[in-house]
Amino acid sequence: MTKPNYPSAFLHPFSDIPTLEQSGPVIIERGEGIHVFDESGRGYIEGNSGLWNAVLGFDHPKLIEAAQRAYARMPAYHAFFGRVCPSALELSERLVAIAPMKASRVFYANSGSEANDTVVKMLWLLAEAEGKPHRRLLLSRRGAYHGVSVATASLTGKDYVRAFSGLPMPEVRFLTCPHHWREARAGESEEDFSNRLAVEIEQTIRNTGPDLIAGFFAEPVLGAGGVIPPPKGYFQAIRPVLRKFGIPLIADEVICGFGRTGALWGSLTYDIQPDIVVASKAITAGFFPMGAVILSPELGERVEAAAKRHDEFPHGFTTGAHPVGCAIALAAIEEIESAALPNLRRVAPAFQDRLRRLGAHPMVGEARGVGLMGALELIADKSSKRPYPAELRVSERIARQALKNGLICRPLGQSVVLAPPFVISPAEIEELFAILARTMDEVHAGLALTAG
Ligand SMILES: Cc1ncc(COP(=O)(O)O)c(C=O)c1O
């Protein structure tokens, strides 16, 4: 029997259609702290902050107030033709001041995809203006997630991108995913693995032709690839290679930015020293759609010089630098810096400890994470690291069972991912892991029954 509300006029993004046909959508009506509640009033711990973004929870009064004030003052305006609202100017100053590198300019979009896409266009704008139109190739890593637009889906190193005819675009070159547990050779240390990947990058650049490469995109911690922190020395090994060839490093901080890794930026946690930072998600704590591109002084100048060759800067979004979004972002950043990030730093050790302890569970091959993000990589056999057969959809089973038990966690490939709001309390962390441990026992027992 089809559940009410499915099918409906709503086409669900990134959702499994057979599951929807079987059980219908979960309709989320409201939120409170780190919990969300469905239409029947059932509460769930939101173990993923929505989509990594609702870092201040689902009812933060300061952000709601900031939004109400901004809506009352100027509910809608744009930033084209030299016009701009005060909150956009103020937010830009703030972002330049707190950026993980020396920064000079900020450009606004409405999402992480649009912001990364904007970077691609900026790099191509520079190539054209600087007399090197062939400098178009983009370096990315397998397992990376950079968005869903044509260019950013192409930068995304996941198989489903091939569902779209012609993607990834031919401009993208993929490098090895920096996942030591899965990709390292037997006995290879993290440092040796990092050095090998730096050699791979150098060889790729030399073989491709350094003059053809416009930029290197990297998440400080691969997020949708399954929370993969870089191996020791990774960015230290690849940075000099990129510098040697003058290739800009774009830190996609859409997930890591604004505290997720324990510092304000993943680039600070891992000493990345990027040329461009892409921010989104936590920038407004998920209370408003926003993406931002933060440029180093050198790139800021080059982009402006390139734009001067045209009648006007040839790019912009209708609702980029929205006055309400900028006001919310200012309030969110203040709240993150003054309260939420200090709380995250207090609770992160317990979070990581509970996560690592689940690493002993028979279904878990690797428990990994940093700050307030983590993943459990599921395996059928610990010694050979043999994964479960894909058709068993083990991570989905865990997520579905966890939902029944009152926890939202995310299945990503063969891993289960957690990234709760920064405002989570120590007691809530205990509760989250107690539910997850029980859920995994239940799923494990169910699998054993099926196999038996
Ligand atoms: C690292 C990273 N970059 C870009 C994006 C795309 O952002 P959006 O979904 O806002 O377009 C995401 C989304 O999860 C992301 O995790």
The ligand as an SDF file (V2000), in Angstrom:
LIG
                    3D

 16 16  0  0  0  0  0  0  0  0999 V2000
   32.4240   19.9880    0.1880 C   0  0  0  0  0  0  0  0  0  0  0  0
   31.1830   20.3780   -0.5260 C   0  0  0  0  0  0  0  0  0  0  0  0
   31.2450   21.2390   -1.5510 N   0  0  0  0  0  0  0  0  0  0  0  0
   30.1520   21.6370   -2.2090 C   0  0  0  0  0  0  0  0  0  0  0  0
   28.9110   21.1770   -1.8580 C   0  0  0  0  0  0  0  0  0  0  0  0
   27.6960   21.6080   -2.6270 C   0  0  0  0  0  0  0  0  0  0  0  0
   26.9310   22.4570   -1.8620 O   0  0  0  0  0  0  0  0  0  0  0  0
   25.3650   22.6920   -2.2160 P   0  0  0  0  0  0  0  0  0  0  0  0
   24.6610   21.4260   -1.9280 O   0  0  0  0  0  0  0  0  0  0  0  0
   25.0000   23.8250   -1.3090 O   0  0  0  0  0  0  0  0  0  0  0  0
   25.3010   23.0870   -3.6340 O   0  0  0  0  0  0  0  0  0  0  0  0
   28.7720   20.2980   -0.7920 C   0  0  0  0  0  0  0  0  0  0  0  0
   27.4500   19.7940   -0.3710 C   0  0  0  0  0  0  0  0  0  0  0  0
   27.3210   18.9680    0.4830 O   0  0  0  0  0  0  0  0  0  0  0  0
   29.9350   19.8780   -0.1060 C   0  0  0  0  0  0  0  0  0  0  0  0
   29.8720   18.9950    0.8900 O   0  0  0  0  0  0  0  0  0  0  0  0
  1  2  1  0
  2  3  1  0
  2 15  2  0
  3  4  2  0
  4  5  1  0
  5  6  1  0
  5 12  2  0
  6  7  1  0
  7  8  1  0
  8  9  2  0
  8 10  1  0
  8 11  1  0
 12 13  1  0
 12 15  1  0
 13 14  2  0
 15 16  1  0
M  END
$$$$
